[in-house]
Amino acid sequence: MGSMDLRIFTEPQQGASYDTLLTVAKATEDLGFDGSSAPTTI
């Protein structure tokens, strides 16, 4: 059986600031997740 990628998906239109999204992205990396993403249009 293959491996599974785990990623964090955020919804910035709910009020997250750039600084909050950056903090989440850095935490995602630090915690060993495979990536994070957010919609390109909000």
PyMOL commands that set and color helices and strands:
alter all, ss='L'
color gray80, all
select helices_A, chain A and resi 12-14+18-30
alter helices_A, ss='H'
color red, helices_A
select strands_A, chain A and resi 7-9+35-37
alter strands_A, ss='S'
color yellow, strands_A
deselect
rebuild
show_as cartoon
